[in-house]
């Protein structure tokens, strides 16, 4: 499950904020992966000129499939990396 809201930033436009609420048990990686896919779908459907902010704890390590998907280090398409200056957001 994700909590999401589009907030109007005065003088800038709308910005999507997403807070994932992920299962904490290690054996629930499949649920976290599905949630990562859901977040990218939500971002695609509600994309604005401002970058989408995803804030929260995925309860997953940096080498987990979920984080690899979200950071483009897996073979599936994830969110654009926030640290990549060539992209305008996630």
DRENBADREN-978774 format. One record per residue (C-alpha): residue number from 1; x, y, z. Coordinates in nm, 3 decimals, padded with zeros to 5 digits. Each point is the difference from the previous one (the first is absolute). Last residue first. Example, Ala and Ser with C-alpha at 12.3 -4.5 7.8 and 13.67 -1.06 7.14 Angstrom:
% residues 2
@pos: 2&px: 01.367&py: -00.106&pz: 00.714
@pos: 1&px: -00.137&py: -00.344&pz: 00.066
% end
This chain:
% residues 90
@pos: 90&px: 01.295&py: 01.000&pz: -01.010
@pos: 89&px: 00.027&py: 00.354&pz: -00.113
@pos: 88&px: 00.106&py: 00.211&pz: -00.294
@pos: 87&px: 00.247&py: -00.246&pz: -00.142
@pos: 86&px: 00.350&py: 00.079&pz: -00.131
@pos: 85&px: 00.106&py: 00.110&pz: 00.350
@pos: 84&px: -00.024&py: -00.363&pz: 00.120
@pos: 83&px: -00.029&py: -00.003&pz: 00.380
@pos: 82&px: -00.378&py: -00.028&pz: -00.001
@pos: 81&px: 00.031&py: -00.314&pz: -00.209
@pos: 80&px: -00.280&py: -00.043&pz: -00.247
@pos: 79&px: -00.255&py: -00.247&pz: 00.131
@pos: 78&px: 00.022&py: -00.358&pz: -00.109
@pos: 77&px: 00.033&py: -00.191&pz: -00.327
@pos: 76&px: 00.093&py: -00.365&pz: 00.045
@pos: 75&px: 00.350&py: -00.148&pz: -00.038
@pos: 74&px: 00.114&py: 00.123&pz: 00.339
@pos: 73&px: 00.224&py: 00.293&pz: 00.092
@pos: 72&px: -00.258&py: 00.259&pz: -00.098
@pos: 71&px: -00.025&py: 00.149&pz: 00.349
@pos: 70&px: -00.359&py: -00.109&pz: 00.069
@pos: 69&px: 00.056&py: -00.350&pz: -00.139
@pos: 68&px: 00.327&py: -00.050&pz: 00.192
@pos: 67&px: -00.177&py: 00.119&pz: 00.315
@pos: 66&px: -00.276&py: -00.258&pz: -00.036
@pos: 65&px: 00.232&py: -00.282&pz: -00.113
@pos: 64&px: 00.207&py: 00.045&pz: 00.319
@pos: 63&px: 00.360&py: 00.120&pz: -00.035
@pos: 62&px: -00.051&py: 00.326&pz: 00.192
@pos: 61&px: -00.183&py: -00.174&pz: 00.285
@pos: 60&px: -00.376&py: -00.010&pz: 00.036
@pos: 59&px: -00.242&py: 00.121&pz: 00.263
@pos: 58&px: -00.135&py: 00.239&pz: -00.262
@pos: 57&px: 00.026&py: 00.283&pz: 00.251
@pos: 56&px: -00.166&py: 00.322&pz: -00.095
@pos: 55&px: -00.002&py: 00.290&pz: -00.238
@pos: 54&px: -00.067&py: -00.003&pz: -00.374
@pos: 53&px: 00.003&py: 00.354&pz: -00.141
@pos: 52&px: -00.115&py: 00.044&pz: -00.358
@pos: 51&px: 00.197&py: 00.260&pz: -00.191
@pos: 50&px: -00.174&py: 00.324&pz: -00.103
@pos: 49&px: -00.144&py: 00.035&pz: -00.350
@pos: 48&px: -00.272&py: -00.247&pz: 00.093
@pos: 47&px: -00.035&py: -00.378&pz: -00.028
@pos: 46&px: -00.330&py: -00.140&pz: 00.129
@pos: 45&px: -00.043&py: -00.312&pz: -00.213
@pos: 44&px: 00.371&py: -00.074&pz: -00.036
@pos: 43&px: 00.065&py: 00.052&pz: 00.372
@pos: 42&px: -00.288&py: -00.232&pz: 00.092
@pos: 41&px: 00.140&py: -00.266&pz: -00.235
@pos: 40&px: 00.347&py: 00.040&pz: 00.150
@pos: 39&px: -00.151&py: -00.031&pz: 00.348
@pos: 38&px: -00.199&py: -00.311&pz: -00.095
@pos: 37&px: 00.317&py: -00.166&pz: -00.132
@pos: 36&px: 00.176&py: 00.077&pz: 00.329
@pos: 35&px: -00.302&py: -00.140&pz: 00.186
@pos: 34&px: 00.019&py: -00.322&pz: -00.195
@pos: 33&px: 00.368&py: -00.030&pz: 00.090
@pos: 32&px: -00.079&py: 00.061&pz: 00.368
@pos: 31&px: -00.267&py: -00.273&pz: -00.006
@pos: 30&px: 00.245&py: -00.243&pz: -00.160
@pos: 29&px: 00.265&py: 00.088&pz: 00.259
@pos: 28&px: -00.231&py: -00.116&pz: 00.281
@pos: 27&px: 00.240&py: -00.262&pz: 00.142
@pos: 26&px: 00.212&py: 00.275&pz: 00.157
@pos: 25&px: -00.284&py: 00.114&pz: 00.225
@pos: 24&px: -00.062&py: 00.376&pz: 00.001
@pos: 23&px: -00.298&py: 00.019&pz: -00.233
@pos: 22&px: -00.003&py: 00.336&pz: -00.178
@pos: 21&px: -00.189&py: 00.321&pz: 00.060
@pos: 20&px: 00.118&py: 00.214&pz: -00.289
@pos: 19&px: -00.028&py: 00.378&pz: 00.034
@pos: 18&px: -00.059&py: 00.175&pz: -00.333
@pos: 17&px: 00.009&py: 00.378&pz: -00.057
@pos: 16&px: -00.106&py: 00.139&pz: -00.340
@pos: 15&px: 00.075&py: 00.366&pz: -00.070
@pos: 14&px: -00.230&py: 00.259&pz: -00.158
@pos: 13&px: 00.119&py: 00.339&pz: -00.122
@pos: 12&px: 00.292&py: 00.232&pz: 00.078
@pos: 11&px: -00.136&py: 00.338&pz: 00.114
@pos: 10&px: -00.167&py: -00.150&pz: 00.303
@pos: 9&px: 00.068&py: -00.378&pz: 00.024
@pos: 8&px: -00.333&py: -00.173&pz: -00.050
@pos: 7&px: 00.010&py: -00.343&pz: 00.162
@pos: 6&px: -00.089&py: -00.328&pz: -00.170
@pos: 5&px: -00.047&py: -00.271&pz: 00.259
@pos: 4&px: 00.101&py: -00.361&pz: 00.041
@pos: 3&px: -00.013&py: -00.262&pz: 00.275
@pos: 2&px: 00.112&py: -00.336&pz: -00.125
@pos: 1&px: -00.118&py: -00.350&pz: 00.079
% end
